[in-house]
Amino acid sequence: MDVSVIGGGPGGLYAGILLQSANPDWEIIVHERNPQGVTYGWGIVLPNRTLSNLREADKPSYEAIDERSTQWEPFDLYYGNERYRSSGHSFASMLRTDLLELLQERCRDLGVTLEFESEIDDPQSLAAASDLVIGADGIHSETRSEFADEFGSETIDGEARFSWFGTDADFDALSHIFVENDDGIWCAHTYPGEVSTFIVDCDAETWANAELDQRSEEEYLAYLEDVFAEHLDGHELLSQVDRWQTFTTVRNERWSHDNLVLIGDAAHTAHYSIGSGTTLAMEDAIALADALDESDADVGTALEGYEQQRRPIAESLQRSGERSRLHFEDIRRFYGFDGVQFVLHHLTRSGRITYDSMSRRDPDLVEEFERWFAANSPGGAAIPEQADPAPPATRPLELRDLTLPNRAVRVAEQTFNARDGRPTDAQLAAVRERSNDGAGLTMTEPLAVSEDGRITLGSPGLYSDDHASAWQETIASADSPVGSTLVHTGTNGARQTQPFGLEGPIPRNESWAPRVTEQYSNAPRTYAPDRLQDEDLERIEREFVDAARRADDASFDYLQLQLGNGYLLGSFLSPLTNDRIDEYGGDLESRLQFPLEVVDAVRDVWPDSKPLGAVVQATDWAADGLTLEDSFAVGRVLSDRGVDVLAPVAGGVSDNQHRGDVHGLANFSDELRNEVGLPTIATVQATTPDEVNTLVGTSRADLCTYYGSIDEL
């Protein structure tokens, strides 16, 4: 076969090495646009896993990498003028120029042709003249751009600014150095080596304040040397005509077209803060070579196999990289954390390290954190040195006068068999059983505030005194606090029996609305925001207030209001469902008006000693819908109105919702908690103590819905 590789970076060179080694009779040419020895960048990082894969794929080049790289095990984080060292993070680093040099040498030994200053302006013609073309030309790939439609290419630019530098300052571990000055918060990502890599980034606000774009290179280097003076120890920052830029996320729906295939940054990018760019490119090359070998060089079959094997791995790394990127872009949100709290949150930012894996990597750091967490929990005090601290999931939480014994929330399964809103004995028994298994808080099924506010005919309610009486005995016998959610389902009501909440709206033709009965006298459309008159709003507000009074009479310990998932109060908040033109429609402040009136009225009758929560819509996951930024504004207002807890949900508003790749319910909990400053319940399907500890212990939630064994916490 004749193989042409566009791009002489690590991925392109390694692809040439592997293919030539396995197929000595193939003609392989690597086209590199730059002159030999000219490259941008400083050091690269390779995790131990990648080194093992390189050893298996091509031992001679692995041995050269092993000989010329610097290996280390700890990670250093500098925060608040303190250094925190964490063990268990094994990596190797080396200069990019050294890696390219040894890979080029290996190519020549095998007979791969290297053509420098070879710009490929017409990839289509090259593809016509080759059996296989490998597009390894990086993040700004001309190959990808030429076939953007065929690949289904998408690029998204981040907001933070960064640039790569070198320095002769010595670092003995991968380090993240946080420094705050009058302009904002700066972070340096350093890799040890013969010349240390020194990446500097900052959020958009810091960049604007520092006005580095208005300074010459000499001026901004001097500025940064002053910012990081304590850590550079008199050494200069070295520049290669560095460019300040924002990170570009590259995605492609397809990685191949005919006989042309993309690898590395041309196909996908992952944020540099998880150190995976070179790793992804070289491991792509391994997978491509394996696929060609397995398919006996049938190009079409090989490219399909390559993508099937690599895409899940690359997409997982992209999601981790995106979480890490957003962490740095929103660093102000977490910058007030105590030291060891910040460290654990930072180390778990990408989602690839959990609380348990952190405990295995660095038990001393986790023990230090658990002692801090215990001392900062209700009734907390320093744990004696000889006593073992307990994990965060088992620690109490205070909400007003209510103390929850631990951070696990049990949610009663919906059974949809209530009779006229009154829970059956089976429903009550299920709540009683859950409330006696040791969870910190037990939540009943959502309770409708009116007959027409039920999601199904079998949904329970709290719209009569009889309903309150039915709950009273069960709550009195509970060993742990019991709470519930008050809901009016609005246009989401009158449905066939379906799980409540997060799956999104059921097609309208599956509603029972065309079969309105005396039991359910109003069709759901009656409760669309634009159909409701002043007298309707007054009645609905009274229904919430009356239900809250009954909840107190029944001795519920905690109450929350459903303001999300397209239910009635949430439908006022979303611009997709609220097109009123009066004081209850228009901008977010106006759309929030009626839900706030309900919140205020409920807070007035719900005892001051008891916490009030709100299920809040983090995003509609739909074009022109409610956004995360909107949810921050809503959360701040709710906090001012006496709401104590936020339970973020998403979607359920539009039939055309598109779930984001990164923003799941756990991340929404993190963002709302630390942006708004209120405790959150992570409304996830946690089944292991590790999941609860990861969310609670890393300051991403204060409570977590949990479906595993309480005894295992």
Disulfide bonds with the S-S distance in Angstrom:
none
